[in-house]
Amino acid sequence: MRRQKTERVTKRIVILGSGTGGTLAANRLRRASGEQVKITVVDRDDDHVYQPGLLFVPFGLAAPEDLVRSRPRQLRRGIEYHRGDVDRVDPDAARVYLRDGTVLAYDALVVATGARLVPEETEGLTGAGWRDTVHTFYDYDGAMALEAALDGFTGGRLVVNVVDLPIKCPVAPLEFCFLADWYFTERGIRDRVRLTYVTPLDAAFTKPVAAAALAGLLAEKGIELVTEFNTGEVDGAGGRLVSYDGREVPFDLAVLVPLHSGQSYVDRSPGLGDELGFVPADPHTLQAKARPDIFVIGDAAALPTSKAGSVTHFEGTVLTRNVLRYLAGRPLDTGFDGHTNCFIESGFRKAMLIDFDYDTEPLTGHFPAAVGLPLLKESRLNHWGKLMFSWLYWHSLLPGRDIPGISTRMPRAGKHFPVTADH
Ligand SMILES: Cc1cc2nc3c(=O)[nH]c(=O)nc-3n(C[C@H](O)[C@H](O)[C@H](O)COP(=O)(O)OP(=O)(O)OC[C@H]3O[C@@H](n4cnc5c(N)ncnc54)[C@H](O)[C@@H]3O)c2cc1C
């Protein structure tokens, strides 16, 4: 009897971006699916930068070269890596077009191309004074240039300004202020430096309990807080931030967090993105609104959660499950809860920790249970947690492993919930 030849159908998963989200999604998918799927990852360059480390570079606390590793080397064997720039996605044809002429057809697409800094969108920001008296630490070159600028700074007004939200890691500019306070104290010139934090928000942070704690910390460290300031112009030559309503904040050295948008190819991909170039998705399944065969992870997503590596990590579990469920024709997991977890470096080898989700704001207590790291409170333990995160990033998070004791969903145990009337 002739044996029937069984044909194995290989599904094609294409992942756009090999940063935090693309790398961990590829590795998780590879581990969960074995040989049954072909995974292709696309990125336009080969240098994976550990972005949380950029905060430390200006203060001489991290060597820039230690933050960079090869992208393809973070991927498990069997994952195909293609270096190329995405030009556009055609969701109707289920194809990705690269600038080098390559066309990639997919059965499921994962968008993991992150956020783009667009400093040129703010009048004057990249004009006179750029990389001289006007800086950012939000990219590799900027962090290095700022290290030299801080080193040569001997006194005057240092202003840290968030132009508008959303931004990656919304606590990073506050951390910069706290570290600047420590840095100038160490150099013995703190009394000669006036530090000001300028934000478009009506408080130090978005969530009330955390905002109060962070405003308290700013005040304690003698850092001035300017709120509801919508930066319309950066006048590098005159040393002024000018808001749309005509207010001015003078500076000798300005550290800006520029506007963020999605990647420009999203605008060339019909129906994929919103007006900022971010990709709308179901907040619980991470399936793109545009098409059921597209999923989104990390900063590229238009979701009501923070743009942070921790969020990207927690999303990874649900995203992997859902891509495979979609390919198998099974119902999706609706379990992503917006879980966010951020260490806030506060200087003098201390840090705070916040942990929240879509429905719960950062609260006091402990993480991940009644015994653990203190929440919304400065501690040395949290500082060591922040430093240890770099090791976990390369050895646990990117390879797609779970971190022992840390669940994808936000833990409720250990948090001090406000007492409500019906309790
Ligand atoms: C200064 C700073 C401090 C931070 N601190 C923290 C922190 O303490 N904790 C925390 O959780 N998070 C922190 N973050 C945020 C964290 O780094 C990001 O949220 C995380 O890296 C998002 O991952 P992602 O995969 O979405 O994007 P990324 O890691 O940025 O990856 C996107 C990838 O897409 C590629 N790409 C983009 N466009 C194209 C294209 N057209 N073609 C091909 N490839 C493309 C890029 O090259 C990149 O590799 C910080 C970020 C910054 C800037």
The ligand as an SDF file (V2000), in Angstrom:
LIG
                    3D

 53 58  0  0  0  0  0  0  0  0999 V2000
   15.8600   57.1190   28.3960 C   0  0  0  0  0  0  0  0  0  0  0  0
   14.9220   55.9490   28.4950 C   0  0  0  0  0  0  0  0  0  0  0  0
   14.7560   55.2930   29.7020 C   0  0  0  0  0  0  0  0  0  0  0  0
   13.8970   54.2270   29.8040 C   0  0  0  0  0  0  0  0  0  0  0  0
   13.7590   53.6100   31.0220 N   0  0  0  0  0  0  0  0  0  0  0  0
   12.9190   52.5620   31.1490 C   0  0  0  0  0  0  0  0  0  0  0  0
   12.7820   51.8950   32.3990 C   0  0  0  0  0  0  0  0  0  0  0  0
   13.4590   52.2130   33.3810 O   0  0  0  0  0  0  0  0  0  0  0  0
   11.8910   50.8760   32.4820 N   0  0  0  0  0  0  0  0  0  0  0  0
   11.1330   50.4820   31.4220 C   0  0  0  0  0  0  0  0  0  0  0  0
   10.3270   49.5490   31.5480 O   0  0  0  0  0  0  0  0  0  0  0  0
   11.2400   51.1070   30.2080 N   0  0  0  0  0  0  0  0  0  0  0  0
   12.1120   52.1220   30.0470 C   0  0  0  0  0  0  0  0  0  0  0  0
   12.2400   52.7430   28.8340 N   0  0  0  0  0  0  0  0  0  0  0  0
   11.3370   52.3860   27.7400 C   0  0  0  0  0  0  0  0  0  0  0  0
   11.7190   51.1190   27.0000 C   0  0  0  0  0  0  0  0  0  0  0  0
   13.0570   51.1770   26.5720 O   0  0  0  0  0  0  0  0  0  0  0  0
   10.7920   50.9620   25.8050 C   0  0  0  0  0  0  0  0  0  0  0  0
    9.4570   51.0840   26.2360 O   0  0  0  0  0  0  0  0  0  0  0  0
   10.9580   49.6170   25.1310 C   0  0  0  0  0  0  0  0  0  0  0  0
   12.2580   49.4900   24.6200 O   0  0  0  0  0  0  0  0  0  0  0  0
    9.9120   49.4540   24.0190 C   0  0  0  0  0  0  0  0  0  0  0  0
   10.1960   48.3420   23.2260 O   0  0  0  0  0  0  0  0  0  0  0  0
    9.6870   48.3050   21.7100 P   0  0  0  0  0  0  0  0  0  0  0  0
   10.0490   46.9540   21.2020 O   0  0  0  0  0  0  0  0  0  0  0  0
    8.2870   48.7330   21.6230 O   0  0  0  0  0  0  0  0  0  0  0  0
   10.5410   49.4150   20.9580 O   0  0  0  0  0  0  0  0  0  0  0  0
   12.0970   49.4390   20.6980 P   0  0  0  0  0  0  0  0  0  0  0  0
   12.8220   48.6210   21.6990 O   0  0  0  0  0  0  0  0  0  0  0  0
   12.4500   50.8840   20.5670 O   0  0  0  0  0  0  0  0  0  0  0  0
   12.2750   48.7000   19.2970 O   0  0  0  0  0  0  0  0  0  0  0  0
   11.7350   49.1770   18.0970 C   0  0  0  0  0  0  0  0  0  0  0  0
   12.5540   48.5980   16.9720 C   0  0  0  0  0  0  0  0  0  0  0  0
   11.9330   48.8450   15.7140 O   0  0  0  0  0  0  0  0  0  0  0  0
   12.9270   49.1480   14.7570 C   0  0  0  0  0  0  0  0  0  0  0  0
   12.3090   49.9240   13.6680 N   0  0  0  0  0  0  0  0  0  0  0  0
   11.6010   51.0680   13.7730 C   0  0  0  0  0  0  0  0  0  0  0  0
   11.1630   51.4590   12.5680 N   0  0  0  0  0  0  0  0  0  0  0  0
   11.5990   50.5470   11.6750 C   0  0  0  0  0  0  0  0  0  0  0  0
   11.4790   50.4150   10.2720 C   0  0  0  0  0  0  0  0  0  0  0  0
   10.8040   51.3050    9.5260 N   0  0  0  0  0  0  0  0  0  0  0  0
   12.0690   49.3630    9.6720 N   0  0  0  0  0  0  0  0  0  0  0  0
   12.7740   48.4410   10.3960 C   0  0  0  0  0  0  0  0  0  0  0  0
   12.9030   48.5200   11.7420 N   0  0  0  0  0  0  0  0  0  0  0  0
   12.3310   49.5570   12.3730 C   0  0  0  0  0  0  0  0  0  0  0  0
   13.9610   49.9580   15.5440 C   0  0  0  0  0  0  0  0  0  0  0  0
   15.2290   49.9370   14.9210 O   0  0  0  0  0  0  0  0  0  0  0  0
   13.9520   49.2330   16.8940 C   0  0  0  0  0  0  0  0  0  0  0  0
   14.9100   48.2050   16.9560 O   0  0  0  0  0  0  0  0  0  0  0  0
   13.1460   53.8000   28.6770 C   0  0  0  0  0  0  0  0  0  0  0  0
   13.3210   54.4410   27.4540 C   0  0  0  0  0  0  0  0  0  0  0  0
   14.2010   55.5000   27.3530 C   0  0  0  0  0  0  0  0  0  0  0  0
   14.3850   56.1980   26.0120 C   0  0  0  0  0  0  0  0  0  0  0  0
  1  2  1  0
  2  3  1  0
  2 52  2  0
  3  4  2  0
  4  5  1  0
  4 50  1  0
  5  6  2  0
  6  7  1  0
  6 13  1  0
  7  8  2  0
  7  9  1  0
  9 10  1  0
 10 11  2  0
 10 12  1  0
 12 13  2  0
 13 14  1  0
 14 15  1  0
 14 50  1  0
 15 16  1  0
 16 17  1  0
 16 18  1  0
 18 19  1  0
 18 20  1  0
 20 21  1  0
 20 22  1  0
 22 23  1  0
 23 24  1  0
 24 25  2  0
 24 26  1  0
 24 27  1  0
 27 28  1  0
 28 29  2  0
 28 30  1  0
 28 31  1  0
 31 32  1  0
 32 33  1  0
 33 34  1  0
 33 48  1  0
 34 35  1  0
 35 36  1  0
 35 46  1  0
 36 37  1  0
 36 45  1  0
 37 38  2  0
 38 39  1  0
 39 40  1  0
 39 45  2  0
 40 41  1  0
 40 42  2  0
 42 43  1  0
 43 44  2  0
 44 45  1  0
 46 47  1  0
 46 48  1  0
 48 49  1  0
 50 51  2  0
 51 52  1  0
 52 53  1  0
M  END
$$$$
